[in-house]
Amino acid sequence: MQWTPVVEGGYSPVGRWVVGTESGRTAFVKAALGSAAEPWLHSEARVYSEVSAPWLPQLFGYRPGDDDEASVLVIEDLSMARWGIPVDVHDAELLREALQALTHVSALAGLPAVEGRRQWQIVAKDPRAVIASGLVDDAWLTRCLPELVAAESAVDLAGDGLVHGDLFLQNWCRADRGAVIVDWAHPWRGNGDLCVAWGEAGVRAAGGPAGVVLPPGSATWAAYVAGQIVWFLLEHDGPVHPRLAETERREAFASVCWAAHELELPTPQPSPGFLPGGPWRP
């Protein structure tokens, strides 16, 4: 049996390997490297075991951790699928189909409700961190905040659907059978349309076709998702992995531009150097 470490992608404290057997079969193995990751693997395994869908990876096995051994999750190897960029129209259509199917799936018993944080309301109380990030300037924020706050406040997060709590571009791929959504460490209960909006934001961040996953006329969702992604950009207290920082900056800018376009607001102009040049590996 051959174990090949996976070093690209993934920022949580989890070990990742592609394991090959003598018969030629492969699998993707995740092992918790700290106590924080234990419940994440348990949640992911639970989704894969209780929901059967082509847009989920196949579960091969799960061993819960104990005092002596870490949790281990074994799922389908998707390393030959297409990940990240570029995202074309067909890719976006595959994601839309998967996310529309997801909106019809009921949440698993006992899942927490979607957190109802309205980030633009928080920014309005103290905008210094957003301005300091370089994403937007004071003039743009003063002009646009009232409409962003109003739009995100109109979103209804309530519902009984299964919601992916971290549906960024790096958490879905394109396999032969369609889009496959991975990394269900934070499943929620709520309005499944939130996942569709997350998917649209990711496609836009990748420079893909706008309006395929979620059509134009979705200003409230655009504003809400933009606020959430801005929160991810600002939440860190310590050093951040350079690739994660780049990913969050690109996603934040794309989502804020989406919200501004939907609300007919001026396009934000980030500070020089906020968006690094060159190829992006989310």
ChimeraX attribute file (.defattr): number of C-alpha atoms within 10 A of each C-alpha:
attribute: neighborCount
match mode: 1-to-1
recipient: residues
	/A:1	11
	/A:2	11
	/A:3	15
	/A:4	13
	/A:5	13
	/A:6	15
	/A:7	10
	/A:8	9
	/A:9	15
	/A:10	15
	/A:11	11
	/A:12	12
	/A:13	14
	/A:14	19
	/A:15	16
	/A:16	23
	/A:17	18
	/A:18	20
	/A:19	18
	/A:20	16
	/A:21	11
	/A:22	8
	/A:23	7
	/A:24	8
	/A:25	11
	/A:26	19
	/A:27	19
	/A:28	22
	/A:29	24
	/A:30	19
	/A:31	23
	/A:32	24
	/A:33	16
	/A:34	13
	/A:35	12
	/A:36	12
	/A:37	18
	/A:38	21
	/A:39	16
	/A:40	20
	/A:41	25
	/A:42	20
	/A:43	18
	/A:44	19
	/A:45	24
	/A:46	17
	/A:47	19
	/A:48	19
	/A:49	14
	/A:50	9
	/A:51	14
	/A:52	12
	/A:53	14
	/A:54	15
	/A:55	23
	/A:56	21
	/A:57	17
	/A:58	17
	/A:59	19
	/A:60	15
	/A:61	14
	/A:62	20
	/A:63	15
	/A:64	16
	/A:65	17
	/A:66	9
	/A:67	5
	/A:68	5
	/A:69	11
	/A:70	18
	/A:71	22
	/A:72	22
	/A:73	21
	/A:74	21
	/A:75	20
	/A:76	17
	/A:77	18
	/A:78	19
	/A:79	14
	/A:80	10
	/A:81	14
	/A:82	16
	/A:83	19
	/A:84	19
	/A:85	18
	/A:86	12
	/A:87	20
	/A:88	13
	/A:89	15
	/A:90	13
	/A:91	21
	/A:92	25
	/A:93	16
	/A:94	21
	/A:95	26
	/A:96	21
	/A:97	15
	/A:98	21
	/A:99	26
	/A:100	16
	/A:101	14
	/A:102	21
	/A:103	20
	/A:104	12
	/A:105	15
	/A:106	16
	/A:107	23
	/A:108	18
	/A:109	8
	/A:110	8
	/A:111	16
	/A:112	13
	/A:113	19
	/A:114	20
	/A:115	12
	/A:116	12
	/A:117	14
	/A:118	18
	/A:119	21
	/A:120	26
	/A:121	18
	/A:122	13
	/A:123	19
	/A:124	15
	/A:125	8
	/A:126	11
	/A:127	17
	/A:128	12
	/A:129	13
	/A:130	18
	/A:131	18
	/A:132	13
	/A:133	16
	/A:134	17
	/A:135	22
	/A:136	19
	/A:137	18
	/A:138	14
	/A:139	10
	/A:140	15
	/A:141	17
	/A:142	11
	/A:143	12
	/A:144	18
	/A:145	16
	/A:146	13
	/A:147	18
	/A:148	27
	/A:149	21
	/A:150	15
	/A:151	20
	/A:152	24
	/A:153	19
	/A:154	13
	/A:155	18
	/A:156	14
	/A:157	16
	/A:158	14
	/A:159	16
	/A:160	20
	/A:161	21
	/A:162	25
	/A:163	30
	/A:164	25
	/A:165	18
	/A:166	16
	/A:167	22
	/A:168	23
	/A:169	24
	/A:170	19
	/A:171	20
	/A:172	22
	/A:173	23
	/A:174	22
	/A:175	18
	/A:176	9
	/A:177	9
	/A:178	19
	/A:179	24
	/A:180	22
	/A:181	23
	/A:182	19
	/A:183	22
	/A:184	23
	/A:185	20
	/A:186	18
	/A:187	23
	/A:188	22
	/A:189	24
	/A:190	26
	/A:191	21
	/A:192	26
	/A:193	20
	/A:194	25
	/A:195	24
	/A:196	24
	/A:197	24
	/A:198	27
	/A:199	25
	/A:200	29
	/A:201	32
	/A:202	28
	/A:203	29
	/A:204	24
	/A:205	27
	/A:206	21
	/A:207	14
	/A:208	19
	/A:209	18
	/A:210	18
	/A:211	17
	/A:212	20
	/A:213	27
	/A:214	19
	/A:215	10
	/A:216	13
	/A:217	12
	/A:218	16
	/A:219	21
	/A:220	23
	/A:221	27
	/A:222	30
	/A:223	31
	/A:224	29
	/A:225	27
	/A:226	29
	/A:227	26
	/A:228	17
	/A:229	23
	/A:230	24
	/A:231	20
	/A:232	15
	/A:233	22
	/A:234	14
	/A:235	10
	/A:236	10
	/A:237	6
	/A:238	6
	/A:239	7
	/A:240	11
	/A:241	10
	/A:242	9
	/A:243	14
	/A:244	16
	/A:245	16
	/A:246	19
	/A:247	22
	/A:248	21
	/A:249	24
	/A:250	23
	/A:251	26
	/A:252	25
	/A:253	24
	/A:254	22
	/A:255	27
	/A:256	25
	/A:257	23
	/A:258	28
	/A:259	28
	/A:260	21
	/A:261	16
	/A:262	17
	/A:263	19
	/A:264	12
	/A:265	16
	/A:266	12
	/A:267	16
	/A:268	18
	/A:269	14
	/A:270	16
	/A:271	14
	/A:272	9
	/A:273	8
	/A:274	16
	/A:275	15
	/A:276	12
	/A:277	7
	/A:278	6
	/A:279	7
	/A:280	14
	/A:281	15
	/A:282	23
